[in-house]
Amino acid sequence: MIDFRPILFIVGILLCTLSIGMFVPALVDLYYGQSDWIVFSAASFVSLFVGGALIMMNRMDNLKINSRQAFILTTLSWVVLTAASALPFAFSDLDMSYTDAFFEAMSGISTTGSTVIVGLDTAPPGILLWRALLQWLGGIGIIVMAIAVMPMLRVGGMQLFRMENSDKSDKAFPRATQIAMGIAMLYLSFTALWAILLWWAGMTPFDAIAHAMTTIATGGFSTKDASVGHFDSAAIDVIITLGMATGALPFILYLQMLRGQGNALFRDSQVRWFLTIAVSIIVGLAFWHSETNGVPFLHALRYTSFNIVSVMTGTGYATTDYGLWGPFAVTVFFFVMFVGGCAGSTTCGVKIFRLQVLYEIAKIQLSHMLRPHGVFIAYYNRKPLSEDVTESVLSFFFLFVFCFVVLAAALGAMGLDFITAVSSAGTAIANVGPGLGPIVGPSGNFATLPDGAKWLMSIGMLIGRLEVFTVLVLLFPAFWRD
């Protein structure tokens, strides 16, 4: 039997932490004279009560979890925190159903950025801040998972990033704690820096803080219906573009740079691949947009760079409806949404390192076809790839595509048109935000989708955010057998 006590104990701690976070938007609403502060206070009390009860009933002298418990904990914590985070939306003045509230909360905590709220410009400030706070917490949560949990669970090739530690004594835990604290301080510092920059560029302090939180988290929730396009500022576009790119790079490398390894970031092949892919697509699409649609090149470069980085990193901000640029641009944006950023960042999608591994596998296969008796070794960051990693990455890619196809087909069966169904499935499984087409594109949202589609997309966001395997492994009967 699986011992659920340590799982429920940790979920209780996370619920109590979330309840404390709810006081922040409550105080903001109270300051602005909004009645929703009562909703946040009540939701905070409920979360604190349930979390406290779980802690009291499941206390243990020696808290240890094995790999099976870790799989359950990871998925269960994300679902429970989403269910609790939905309470302020469900009982707010926005008059949202629990389905819409859960969708919004899952989109927030998974840093997807898809929304069902219409009228963000007039929404209570507490709700706007809560959306940003959910994405901010989800962003740092996925960094910690990528560093501490996913490598241990050997999910989708993430074992490549297991922390090296030759000392197997009790010093391992303090070292991991120091890294987690360092990343938390770095994450907070980046957020503060971008808030100051956005305030300097013309945003109000409230908008600057909210957008800084969702920029570094590569989440994409905005305080405006027109997203970042509302501000129509080149300076803001540049600042947020740089912020999204910053959030898409491995945070562990930032720490190494601060500790004296000045070239750690650009020495990493994953970072070089990310920058090369992003710059190549931006420049190519900007030239095409300029020549085809008669747009001045610098104007085209501004909008192309912002929106490509936004979609590629899974942030989901928009400054214009790129769906109107033409079929070629729509095709580029559709495929770019699956790329993602680097492992150990706040981004989602396939991720760059897996594309590198797939490239190495394909290169080895082609080499074998040319020289059948040759011996070829696949490398990643100048180190040979183990068969374990390559099999894990290939399995991830297959399951990622399989989940996307199943989700798209299910959405189509609910009556959604082809573009809406396919792009909604893609944006959910890759945690991007906006889809394509007039309904769920950059100028639309997901409010008009049927409730069944919203629940399916919520499941898709969860699967994409937790790297596919973490959720799907729970569906196997063999997982629950002793």
C-alpha positions as CSV (number, residue, x, y, z in Angstrom):
1,M,0.0,0.0,0.0
2,I,1.1,3.5,-0.7
3,D,1.5,5.6,2.4
4,F,-0.4,8.9,1.8
5,R,0.5,10.6,5.1
6,P,3.6,12.4,3.8
7,I,1.8,13.3,0.6
8,L,-1.1,14.9,2.5
9,F,1.2,16.5,5.0
10,I,3.1,18.4,2.2
11,V,-0.2,19.3,0.4
12,G,-1.4,20.7,3.7
13,I,1.8,22.9,3.9
14,L,1.2,24.1,0.4
15,L,-2.4,25.0,1.1
16,C,-1.4,27.0,4.1
17,T,1.2,28.8,2.1
18,L,-1.4,29.6,-0.6
19,S,-3.8,30.9,2.0
20,I,-1.2,33.4,3.1
21,G,-0.8,34.5,-0.5
22,M,-4.6,35.2,-0.6
23,F,-4.2,38.0,1.9
24,V,-2.2,40.0,-0.6
25,P,-5.1,40.6,-3.0
26,A,-7.4,40.9,-0.1
27,L,-5.4,43.9,1.3
28,V,-5.3,45.4,-2.2
29,D,-9.1,45.2,-2.6
30,L,-9.5,46.6,0.9
31,Y,-7.2,49.5,0.0
32,Y,-9.2,50.3,-3.2
33,G,-12.5,49.9,-1.4
34,Q,-13.5,46.7,-3.3
35,S,-15.9,44.3,-1.5
36,D,-14.0,41.3,-2.9
37,W,-11.6,41.5,0.0
38,I,-14.2,39.5,1.9
39,V,-14.1,36.7,-0.8
40,F,-10.3,36.4,-0.5
41,S,-10.4,36.4,3.3
42,A,-13.0,33.6,3.3
43,A,-11.1,31.6,0.7
44,S,-7.9,32.1,2.7
45,F,-9.7,30.8,5.9
46,V,-11.0,27.7,4.1
47,S,-7.6,26.9,2.6
48,L,-5.9,27.5,5.9
49,F,-8.4,25.3,7.8
50,V,-8.1,22.4,5.3
51,G,-4.3,22.7,5.1
52,G,-4.0,22.9,8.8
53,A,-6.2,19.8,9.3
54,L,-4.1,17.9,6.8
55,I,-0.9,18.8,8.6
56,M,-2.3,17.9,12.0
57,M,-3.7,14.6,10.9
58,N,-0.6,13.4,9.0
59,R,2.4,14.6,11.1
60,M,5.3,12.2,11.0
61,D,8.6,12.0,12.9
62,N,10.6,11.0,9.8
63,L,9.2,12.6,6.6
64,K,10.5,10.7,3.5
65,I,8.9,10.0,0.2
66,N,9.7,7.5,-2.5
67,S,9.3,7.9,-6.3
68,R,5.7,6.6,-6.4
69,Q,4.7,9.0,-3.6
70,A,6.5,11.8,-5.5
71,F,4.5,11.2,-8.6
72,I,1.2,11.3,-6.7
73,L,2.4,14.4,-4.7
74,T,3.3,16.4,-7.8
75,T,0.0,15.8,-9.5
76,L,-2.2,16.0,-6.5
77,S,-0.6,19.2,-5.2
78,W,-1.2,20.9,-8.5
79,V,-4.8,19.8,-8.6
80,V,-5.6,20.7,-5.0
81,L,-3.9,24.1,-5.2
82,T,-5.8,24.9,-8.4
83,A,-9.1,23.9,-6.8
84,A,-8.4,26.2,-3.8
85,S,-7.1,29.0,-6.1
86,A,-10.4,28.9,-8.0
87,L,-12.5,29.9,-4.9
88,P,-11.8,33.7,-5.1
89,F,-12.8,33.6,-8.8
90,A,-15.9,31.6,-8.2
91,F,-17.3,33.9,-5.4
92,S,-16.1,37.2,-6.8
93,D,-18.2,40.0,-8.3
94,L,-17.3,38.6,-11.8
95,D,-20.1,36.0,-11.4
96,M,-18.0,33.1,-12.8
97,S,-19.1,29.5,-12.7
98,Y,-16.8,27.1,-10.9
99,T,-15.8,25.6,-14.3
100,D,-14.6,29.0,-15.5
101,A,-13.0,29.7,-12.1
102,F,-11.1,26.3,-12.2
103,F,-10.0,27.0,-15.8
104,E,-8.7,30.4,-14.9
105,A,-6.9,29.1,-11.9
106,M,-5.3,26.2,-13.8
107,S,-4.3,28.6,-16.5
108,G,-2.7,30.8,-13.9
109,I,-0.9,28.3,-11.8
110,S,0.3,26.4,-14.8
111,T,1.5,29.7,-16.3
112,T,-0.6,29.1,-19.5
113,G,-2.2,32.5,-19.8
114,S,-5.5,31.4,-21.4
115,T,-8.4,33.4,-19.9
116,V,-12.2,33.3,-19.8
117,I,-12.6,36.7,-18.2
118,V,-14.0,39.5,-20.3
119,G,-13.6,43.1,-19.0
120,L,-10.2,42.9,-17.4
121,D,-9.9,46.7,-17.7
122,T,-12.7,47.2,-15.2
123,A,-12.1,44.0,-13.0
124,P,-11.4,44.4,-9.3
125,P,-7.6,45.0,-8.7
126,G,-7.5,42.1,-6.2
127,I,-8.6,39.7,-8.9
128,L,-6.0,41.0,-11.3
129,L,-3.3,40.7,-8.7
130,W,-4.4,37.2,-7.8
131,R,-4.1,36.1,-11.4
132,A,-0.6,37.5,-11.6
133,L,0.3,36.0,-8.2
134,L,-0.8,32.6,-9.3
135,Q,1.4,32.7,-12.3
136,W,4.3,34.0,-10.3
137,L,4.0,31.2,-7.8
138,G,3.5,28.6,-10.6
139,G,6.7,29.9,-12.3
140,I,9.0,29.5,-9.3
141,G,7.2,26.2,-8.5
142,I,8.1,24.7,-11.9
143,I,11.7,25.8,-11.5
144,V,12.0,24.0,-8.2
145,M,10.4,20.9,-9.7
146,A,12.7,20.9,-12.7
147,I,15.7,21.1,-10.4
148,A,14.7,18.8,-7.5
149,V,11.8,16.6,-8.6
150,M,11.8,15.8,-12.3
151,P,15.4,14.6,-12.5
152,M,14.8,12.3,-9.6
153,L,11.7,10.9,-11.3
154,R,13.6,10.5,-14.6
155,V,10.8,12.3,-16.5
156,G,11.2,12.9,-20.2
157,G,15.0,13.1,-20.1
158,M,15.1,15.5,-17.2
159,Q,17.7,13.1,-15.5
160,L,20.2,15.0,-17.6
161,F,19.9,17.8,-15.1
162,R,20.3,15.9,-11.9
163,M,22.5,17.9,-9.5
164,E,26.0,16.4,-9.2
165,N,26.9,15.7,-5.6
166,S,29.8,13.4,-4.8
167,D,29.2,13.8,-1.1
168,K,26.3,11.4,-0.2
169,S,26.2,12.5,3.5
170,D,23.6,14.9,5.1
171,K,25.3,17.8,3.3
172,A,23.2,17.0,0.2
173,F,20.1,18.5,1.8
174,P,21.7,21.8,2.9
175,R,23.2,22.2,-0.6
176,A,19.8,21.7,-2.3
177,T,18.2,24.1,0.2
178,Q,20.9,26.8,-0.6
179,I,20.2,26.4,-4.3
180,A,16.5,26.7,-3.8
181,M,16.9,29.8,-1.6
182,G,19.3,31.3,-4.2
183,I,16.9,30.8,-7.0
184,A,14.0,32.2,-4.9
185,M,16.0,35.4,-4.2
186,L,17.1,35.7,-7.9
187,Y,13.4,35.2,-9.0
188,L,12.3,37.9,-6.6
189,S,15.1,40.2,-7.7
190,F,14.2,39.8,-11.4
191,T,10.6,40.5,-10.7
192,A,11.4,43.7,-8.7
193,L,13.8,44.9,-11.5
194,W,11.3,44.4,-14.3
195,A,8.6,46.1,-12.2
196,I,10.8,49.2,-11.9
197,L,11.7,49.1,-15.6
198,L,8.0,48.9,-16.6
199,W,7.0,51.7,-14.2
200,W,9.8,53.8,-15.7
201,A,8.5,53.0,-19.2
202,G,5.0,54.4,-18.4
203,M,3.0,51.8,-16.6
204,T,1.2,52.5,-13.4
205,P,2.9,50.9,-10.3
206,F,0.0,48.4,-10.1
207,D,0.3,47.4,-13.8
208,A,4.1,47.3,-13.6
209,I,4.1,44.9,-10.7
210,A,1.4,42.6,-12.2
211,H,3.1,42.5,-15.6
212,A,6.6,42.0,-14.0
213,M,5.3,39.0,-12.1
214,T,3.7,37.4,-15.2
215,T,6.7,38.3,-17.5
216,I,9.4,36.6,-15.4
217,A,7.0,33.7,-14.8
218,T,6.4,33.5,-18.6
219,G,2.7,33.4,-17.8
220,G,1.1,36.1,-19.9
221,F,-1.8,37.2,-17.7
222,S,-2.3,40.9,-18.3
223,T,-4.4,43.5,-16.6
224,K,-5.9,44.6,-19.9
225,D,-8.2,42.9,-22.4
226,A,-5.9,44.0,-25.2
227,S,-2.9,42.5,-23.4
228,V,0.4,44.4,-23.7
229,G,-0.9,45.9,-27.0
230,H,-3.1,48.2,-24.8
231,F,0.0,50.3,-23.9
232,D,1.2,50.7,-27.5
233,S,4.8,51.5,-26.3
234,A,8.0,50.3,-28.0
235,A,9.9,50.7,-24.7
236,I,7.4,48.4,-22.8
237,D,7.6,45.9,-25.7
238,V,11.4,45.8,-25.5
239,I,11.4,45.5,-21.7
240,I,8.9,42.7,-21.7
241,T,10.6,40.8,-24.6
242,L,13.8,40.8,-22.6
243,G,12.0,39.7,-19.5
244,M,10.3,36.8,-21.3
245,A,13.7,35.7,-22.7
246,T,15.2,36.0,-19.2
247,G,12.5,33.7,-17.7
248,A,13.1,31.2,-20.5
249,L,16.8,30.6,-19.6
250,P,18.0,28.1,-16.9
251,F,18.0,29.9,-13.5
252,I,20.7,27.6,-12.1
253,L,23.1,29.2,-14.7
254,Y,22.3,32.6,-13.4
255,L,23.4,31.5,-10.0
256,Q,26.6,30.1,-11.4
257,M,27.3,33.4,-13.1
258,L,26.8,35.2,-9.7
259,R,29.2,32.8,-8.2
260,G,32.0,33.8,-10.5
261,Q,31.4,31.6,-13.6
262,G,30.9,34.6,-15.9
263,N,30.5,32.5,-19.1
264,A,28.2,29.8,-17.6
265,L,25.1,31.0,-19.4
266,F,26.5,31.2,-23.0
267,R,28.7,28.2,-22.6
268,D,25.5,26.1,-22.3
269,S,24.5,24.6,-25.6
270,Q,20.8,24.8,-24.6
271,V,21.0,28.6,-24.3
272,R,22.8,28.9,-27.6
273,W,20.2,26.8,-29.4
274,F,17.3,28.8,-27.8
275,L,18.8,32.2,-28.9
276,T,19.7,30.9,-32.4
277,I,16.2,29.5,-33.0
278,A,14.5,32.7,-31.7
279,V,16.7,35.2,-33.6
280,S,16.5,33.2,-36.8
281,I,12.7,33.0,-36.7
282,I,12.3,36.6,-35.7
283,V,14.5,38.0,-38.4
284,G,13.1,35.7,-41.1
285,L,9.4,36.5,-40.2
286,A,10.1,40.2,-39.9
287,F,11.6,40.3,-43.4
288,W,8.6,38.3,-44.7
289,H,6.1,40.5,-42.9
290,S,7.7,43.7,-44.1
291,E,7.9,42.5,-47.8
292,T,4.5,40.8,-47.9
293,N,2.3,43.2,-46.0
294,G,4.2,46.4,-46.8
295,V,5.1,47.2,-43.2
296,P,8.3,49.2,-42.4
297,F,11.0,46.7,-41.3
298,L,11.7,48.2,-37.9
299,H,7.9,48.2,-37.2
300,A,7.7,44.6,-38.4
301,L,10.8,43.7,-36.2
302,R,9.2,45.2,-33.1
303,Y,6.0,43.2,-33.4
304,T,7.6,40.0,-34.7
305,S,10.2,39.9,-31.9
306,F,7.7,40.5,-29.1
307,N,5.1,38.0,-30.3
308,I,7.5,35.2,-31.4
309,V,9.3,35.4,-28.0
310,S,5.9,35.5,-26.3
311,V,4.6,32.4,-28.1
312,M,7.9,30.5,-28.2
313,T,8.4,30.8,-24.4
314,G,4.7,30.1,-23.7
315,T,4.1,33.5,-22.2
316,G,1.1,34.3,-24.3
317,Y,1.2,38.1,-24.3
318,A,0.2,39.8,-27.5
319,T,0.7,43.3,-29.0
320,T,-1.2,42.7,-32.2
321,D,-3.4,40.1,-33.9
322,Y,-0.7,38.2,-35.8
323,G,-3.5,35.9,-37.1
324,L,-4.2,38.7,-39.6
325,W,-0.6,38.7,-41.0
326,G,-1.3,35.8,-43.5
327,P,-1.2,32.0,-43.7
328,F,2.6,31.8,-43.5
329,A,2.7,33.7,-40.2
330,V,-0.1,31.7,-38.7
331,T,1.7,28.5,-39.6
332,V,5.0,29.8,-38.1
333,F,3.2,30.8,-34.8
334,F,1.5,27.4,-34.6
335,F,4.7,25.4,-34.7
336,V,6.7,27.9,-32.6
337,M,4.2,27.4,-29.7
338,F,5.5,23.9,-29.2
339,V,9.2,24.8,-28.9
340,G,9.4,26.2,-25.4
341,G,12.4,27.4,-23.5
342,C,15.2,25.8,-21.6
343,A,15.0,23.2,-18.8
344,G,15.2,24.8,-15.4
345,S,13.3,27.9,-16.6
346,T,9.7,28.9,-16.1
347,T,8.7,27.9,-19.7
348,C,6.8,24.9,-21.0
349,G,6.5,23.1,-24.3
350,V,8.8,20.4,-25.7
351,K,11.9,22.4,-24.5
352,I,15.1,23.0,-26.3
353,F,17.2,20.2,-24.7
354,R,14.8,17.6,-26.1
355,L,15.1,19.1,-29.6
356,Q,18.8,18.8,-29.2
357,V,18.6,15.2,-28.2
358,L,16.2,14.4,-31.1
359,Y,18.7,16.1,-33.4
360,E,21.6,14.0,-32.1
361,I,19.5,10.8,-32.5
362,A,18.6,11.7,-36.1
363,K,22.2,12.6,-36.9
364,I,23.4,9.2,-35.5
365,Q,20.8,7.4,-37.5
366,L,21.8,9.1,-40.7
367,S,25.4,8.4,-40.0
368,H,24.6,4.7,-39.6
369,M,22.9,4.7,-42.9
370,L,26.0,6.1,-44.6
371,R,28.4,3.9,-42.7
372,P,26.6,0.9,-41.3
373,H,29.7,-0.4,-39.4
374,G,30.7,2.9,-37.9
375,V,30.5,3.7,-34.2
376,F,28.8,7.0,-33.4
377,I,28.0,8.6,-30.1
378,A,25.3,11.2,-29.4
379,Y,26.4,14.1,-27.2
380,Y,24.7,16.8,-25.2
381,N,26.8,19.7,-23.8
382,R,30.0,17.8,-24.8
383,K,28.9,14.8,-22.7
384,P,27.8,11.5,-24.2
385,L,24.1,10.7,-24.0
386,S,23.0,7.5,-22.2
387,E,20.5,5.2,-23.8
388,D,18.3,5.8,-20.8
389,V,18.0,9.6,-21.7
390,T,17.4,9.1,-25.4
391,E,14.6,6.5,-24.8
392,S,13.1,8.9,-22.2
393,V,13.1,11.8,-24.7
394,L,11.7,9.8,-27.5
395,S,8.9,8.5,-25.2
396,F,8.1,12.0,-24.1
397,F,7.9,13.3,-27.7
398,F,5.5,10.4,-28.7
399,L,3.3,10.9,-25.7
400,F,3.3,14.7,-26.1
401,V,2.1,14.4,-29.7
402,F,-0.4,11.7,-28.7
403,C,-2.0,13.8,-26.0
404,F,-2.1,16.8,-28.4
405,V,-3.9,14.7,-31.1
406,V,-6.4,13.2,-28.6
407,L,-7.2,16.6,-27.0
408,A,-7.6,18.2,-30.4
409,A,-9.9,15.4,-31.6
410,A,-12.0,15.6,-28.3
411,L,-12.4,19.4,-28.7
412,G,-13.4,18.9,-32.3
413,A,-16.0,16.3,-31.2
414,M,-17.5,19.0,-29.0
415,G,-18.3,21.2,-32.0
416,L,-15.2,23.4,-32.2
417,D,-14.0,24.3,-35.7
418,F,-10.7,22.9,-36.9
419,I,-8.5,25.9,-36.2
420,T,-10.1,26.5,-32.8
421,A,-9.8,22.9,-31.7
422,V,-6.3,22.3,-32.9
423,S,-4.9,25.6,-31.6
424,S,-6.7,25.3,-28.3
425,A,-5.2,21.8,-27.8
426,G,-1.8,23.1,-28.8
427,T,-2.0,26.1,-26.5
428,A,-3.2,23.9,-23.6
429,I,-0.6,21.1,-23.9
430,A,2.2,23.6,-24.5
431,N,0.9,26.0,-21.9
432,V,1.1,29.0,-24.3
433,G,-2.1,31.1,-23.7
434,P,-3.8,32.4,-26.9
435,G,-4.7,30.1,-29.7
436,L,-5.3,30.9,-33.3
437,G,-8.4,32.1,-35.2
438,P,-11.1,34.7,-34.4
439,I,-12.5,32.9,-31.3
440,V,-9.4,32.0,-29.2
441,G,-6.7,34.0,-31.1
442,P,-4.8,36.9,-29.7
443,S,-7.8,39.2,-30.0
444,G,-10.3,36.7,-28.4
445,N,-10.5,34.5,-25.4
446,F,-11.9,31.1,-24.2
447,A,-15.1,32.3,-22.5
448,T,-17.4,31.1,-25.3
449,L,-16.1,27.5,-25.3
450,P,-18.4,24.9,-23.8
451,D,-17.8,23.8,-20.2
452,G,-16.6,20.3,-21.4
453,A,-14.0,21.9,-23.5
454,K,-12.7,24.0,-20.6
455,W,-12.4,20.9,-18.4
456,L,-10.5,19.1,-21.2
457,M,-8.2,22.1,-21.7
458,S,-7.6,22.2,-17.9
459,I,-6.5,18.6,-18.0
460,G,-4.3,19.4,-21.0
461,M,-2.7,22.3,-19.2
462,L,-1.9,20.0,-16.2
463,I,-0.4,17.3,-18.4
464,G,1.7,19.8,-20.3
465,R,2.9,21.7,-17.2
466,L,3.9,18.4,-15.4
467,E,5.9,17.0,-18.3
468,V,3.2,14.5,-19.5
469,F,4.7,11.4,-17.7
470,T,4.0,12.7,-14.2
471,V,0.2,12.6,-14.8
472,L,-0.1,9.7,-17.3
473,V,1.9,7.3,-15.1
474,L,-1.0,7.5,-12.5
475,L,-3.4,6.0,-15.1
476,F,-1.5,2.7,-15.2
477,P,-2.9,0.0,-12.8
478,A,0.6,-1.4,-12.3
479,F,1.5,1.9,-10.6
480,W,-0.9,1.2,-7.7
481,R,0.1,-2.4,-7.2
482,D,2.6,-3.3,-4.5
